[in-house]
Amino acid sequence: MRRMIFSFAAFLFVAALPAAAQIKTPRAKNPDDEGLHYVVLREFTRVGEALARLNERITALENQLAQMKQQNTELQANIGETQKTVRETDGKVGTRLVDTDQKLVSLRSDLLQVRSDLATLIDMVKRSQVTLGPASMAPDTGGSKVEGYIMEVLEREVKISLGSAQGAMKGWRLGVFAAADPKTQIGQLVVTDVIDANNSKAEIILMSPGARFQFSDIVRPIT
């Protein structure tokens, strides 16, 4: 655009040369020629000033355009960094969620195993007491009570830590007591499947209003 402006200015300058040459050529004074001389000079000066102002305006616009390009470049760089940060954050959050889920599953499995081991240990203690016989034991005041725990809760079924070693059989009815309050019965179960010596499955047949069976709730046979 600058080339076009300067070309136009040069054209005006060249066009004004003949008139200026005529003015400088010695000849008889003519009032009309003298007036034309001042008119041409005035217009030429006005055009030069207009071109100078236009040049300043073009320079300012070019500076603004350069600033806008720089700002756009910086904005694109910031957007790229933000997107990279978001992707990295999503990846870290996803990894931590998966790791947390795995730890929860592992912890739950460990708790179930501890409960099963505890039930096995209790059964071994009971058998050792029977093996020792009355001669080496204190007098029995009524026999130890059979007691187990809820190990897993499904929709209408639970897994308990009582099996064939504790006399569990299909159709065996059990009372459920809250772990926080072992004297409060909150429901009843009936054994549907004896899995092994220390584990059985039981169906929920009764649950107190507002109650909810949970892991480690106590189960006892109903006599």
C-alpha positions as CSV (number, residue, x, y, z in Angstrom):
1,M,0.0,0.0,0.0
2,R,2.9,2.3,0.7
3,R,4.2,1.8,-2.8
4,M,0.9,2.8,-4.2
5,I,0.8,6.0,-2.1
6,F,4.3,7.0,-3.0
7,S,3.6,6.3,-6.7
8,F,0.6,8.5,-6.5
9,A,2.6,11.2,-4.8
10,A,5.3,10.9,-7.5
11,F,2.6,11.2,-10.2
12,L,1.3,14.4,-8.7
13,F,4.8,15.7,-8.4
14,V,5.6,14.9,-12.0
15,A,2.3,16.4,-13.1
16,A,3.1,19.6,-11.3
17,L,6.6,20.0,-12.9
18,P,5.4,21.5,-16.2
19,A,3.4,24.1,-14.3
20,A,6.3,24.9,-12.1
21,A,8.7,25.0,-15.1
22,Q,6.3,27.4,-16.8
23,I,6.2,29.6,-13.8
24,K,10.0,29.7,-13.6
25,T,10.4,30.5,-17.3
26,P,11.1,34.2,-17.7
27,R,8.3,35.9,-19.5
28,A,6.1,38.8,-19.2
29,K,4.2,39.0,-15.9
30,N,0.6,38.0,-16.2
31,P,-1.7,38.2,-13.2
32,D,-3.4,35.0,-14.1
33,D,-0.1,33.1,-14.3
34,E,1.0,34.4,-10.9
35,G,-2.3,33.3,-9.3
36,L,-2.0,29.8,-10.9
37,H,1.5,29.6,-9.5
38,Y,0.3,30.0,-5.9
39,V,-2.7,27.7,-6.4
40,V,-0.4,24.9,-7.7
41,L,2.0,25.4,-4.8
42,R,-0.8,25.4,-2.2
43,E,-2.4,22.3,-3.6
44,F,0.9,20.5,-3.9
45,T,1.7,21.3,-0.2
46,R,-1.8,20.2,0.8
47,V,-1.4,16.9,-1.0
48,G,2.1,16.4,0.6
49,E,0.6,16.9,4.0
50,A,-2.3,14.5,3.3
51,L,0.2,11.9,2.2
52,A,2.3,12.4,5.3
53,R,-0.8,11.9,7.5
54,L,-1.8,8.9,5.5
55,N,1.6,7.4,5.9
56,E,1.5,7.9,9.7
57,R,-1.9,6.2,9.8
58,I,-0.6,3.2,7.8
59,T,2.4,3.0,10.2
60,A,0.1,3.0,13.2
61,L,-2.2,0.3,11.6
62,E,0.8,-1.9,10.8
63,N,2.0,-1.6,14.4
64,Q,-1.4,-2.6,15.7
65,L,-1.5,-5.5,13.3
66,A,1.9,-6.7,14.5
67,Q,0.7,-6.5,18.1
68,M,-2.4,-8.5,17.3
69,K,-0.3,-11.2,15.6
70,Q,1.9,-11.3,18.7
71,Q,-1.1,-11.6,21.0
72,N,-2.6,-14.3,18.9
73,T,0.6,-16.3,18.9
74,E,0.8,-16.0,22.7
75,L,-2.9,-16.9,23.1
76,Q,-2.4,-20.1,20.9
77,A,0.6,-21.0,23.1
78,N,-1.4,-20.5,26.3
79,I,-4.3,-22.6,24.9
80,G,-1.8,-25.4,24.0
81,E,-0.3,-25.4,27.5
82,T,-3.8,-25.4,29.1
83,Q,-4.9,-28.4,27.0
84,K,-1.8,-30.2,27.9
85,T,-2.3,-29.5,31.6
86,V,-5.9,-30.7,31.3
87,R,-4.9,-34.0,29.6
88,E,-2.2,-34.6,32.2
89,T,-4.6,-33.9,35.1
90,D,-7.3,-36.2,33.6
91,G,-4.7,-38.9,33.3
92,K,-3.5,-38.5,36.9
93,V,-7.1,-38.5,38.3
94,G,-8.0,-41.6,36.3
95,T,-4.9,-43.4,37.5
96,R,-5.6,-42.5,41.1
97,L,-9.3,-43.6,40.8
98,V,-8.3,-46.9,39.4
99,D,-5.6,-47.3,42.1
100,T,-8.1,-46.4,44.8
101,D,-10.7,-48.9,43.5
102,Q,-8.1,-51.6,43.4
103,K,-7.0,-50.9,47.0
104,L,-10.7,-51.0,48.2
105,V,-11.2,-54.3,46.5
106,S,-8.0,-55.7,48.0
107,L,-9.0,-54.3,51.5
108,R,-12.4,-55.9,51.3
109,S,-10.9,-59.2,50.3
110,D,-8.4,-59.0,53.1
111,L,-11.2,-58.3,55.6
112,L,-13.2,-61.3,54.4
113,Q,-10.2,-63.5,54.7
114,V,-9.5,-62.3,58.2
115,R,-13.1,-63.0,59.2
116,S,-12.9,-66.5,57.7
117,D,-9.5,-67.1,59.4
118,L,-11.1,-66.0,62.7
119,A,-14.0,-68.3,62.3
120,T,-11.6,-71.2,61.6
121,L,-9.6,-70.3,64.6
122,I,-12.7,-70.3,66.8
123,D,-13.7,-73.7,65.5
124,M,-10.2,-75.1,66.2
125,V,-10.3,-73.7,69.8
126,K,-13.7,-75.4,70.3
127,R,-12.5,-78.7,68.9
128,S,-9.4,-78.6,71.2
129,Q,-11.6,-78.0,74.2
130,V,-13.7,-81.0,73.2
131,T,-10.6,-83.1,72.8
132,L,-9.2,-82.2,76.2
133,G,-12.4,-83.5,77.8
134,P,-14.1,-82.7,81.1
135,A,-11.1,-83.7,83.2
136,S,-9.0,-80.8,82.0
137,M,-11.8,-78.2,81.7
138,A,-13.8,-76.2,84.0
139,P,-17.4,-77.3,84.5
140,D,-19.6,-76.5,81.5
141,T,-22.4,-74.1,82.5
142,G,-24.5,-74.7,79.5
143,G,-22.2,-74.9,76.6
144,S,-20.7,-72.2,74.3
145,K,-23.2,-70.5,72.0
146,V,-22.8,-70.8,68.2
147,E,-22.2,-67.4,66.8
148,G,-21.1,-66.2,63.4
149,Y,-20.8,-63.0,61.3
150,I,-22.1,-61.6,58.0
151,M,-19.2,-61.7,55.6
152,E,-21.0,-60.4,52.5
153,V,-24.3,-58.8,51.7
154,L,-26.1,-59.2,48.4
155,E,-29.6,-58.2,47.3
156,R,-31.7,-60.8,49.1
157,E,-28.8,-63.1,50.3
158,V,-25.8,-62.9,52.6
159,K,-22.7,-65.0,53.2
160,I,-22.0,-66.0,56.8
161,S,-19.1,-67.4,58.7
162,L,-21.0,-70.5,59.9
163,G,-20.6,-73.8,58.1
164,S,-20.9,-77.6,58.6
165,A,-18.3,-77.4,61.5
166,Q,-20.8,-75.3,63.5
167,G,-23.8,-77.5,62.6
168,A,-25.1,-75.4,59.8
169,M,-27.6,-77.1,57.4
170,K,-30.1,-76.1,54.8
171,G,-33.2,-74.6,56.4
172,W,-31.3,-73.5,59.6
173,R,-32.9,-70.3,60.9
174,L,-30.6,-67.5,62.2
175,G,-31.2,-64.2,64.0
176,V,-29.3,-61.2,62.9
177,F,-28.0,-58.7,65.5
178,A,-26.4,-55.3,64.9
179,A,-22.6,-55.4,65.3
180,A,-22.8,-52.1,67.3
181,D,-25.5,-53.5,69.6
182,P,-25.3,-57.4,69.8
183,K,-28.4,-57.5,72.0
184,T,-30.7,-56.0,69.4
185,Q,-32.1,-58.3,66.7
186,I,-32.7,-56.6,63.4
187,G,-33.7,-59.5,61.2
188,Q,-33.7,-63.2,60.4
189,L,-32.0,-65.5,57.9
190,V,-32.5,-69.1,56.6
191,V,-29.6,-71.1,55.4
192,T,-29.9,-72.0,51.7
193,D,-26.5,-73.5,51.0
194,V,-23.7,-74.8,53.2
195,I,-20.5,-74.0,51.3
196,D,-17.9,-75.6,53.5
197,A,-16.9,-76.1,57.2
198,N,-17.0,-72.4,58.0
199,N,-19.1,-70.7,55.3
200,S,-22.7,-70.7,54.2
201,K,-25.2,-68.7,52.2
202,A,-28.5,-67.6,53.7
203,E,-31.6,-65.9,52.4
204,I,-33.0,-62.8,54.1
205,I,-36.5,-63.6,55.4
206,L,-37.1,-60.8,57.8
207,M,-35.6,-57.3,58.4
208,S,-36.7,-54.7,60.9
209,P,-38.0,-51.4,59.5
210,G,-35.2,-49.0,58.8
211,A,-32.6,-51.7,59.5
212,R,-29.9,-52.7,57.0
213,F,-27.6,-55.7,57.2
214,Q,-23.9,-54.9,57.1
215,F,-20.6,-56.6,57.1
216,S,-19.7,-58.0,60.6
217,D,-23.3,-58.0,61.9
218,I,-23.7,-61.0,64.3
219,V,-25.8,-64.1,63.4
220,R,-27.0,-66.7,65.9
221,P,-29.1,-69.8,65.6
222,I,-32.8,-69.4,66.6
223,T,-33.6,-72.0,69.3
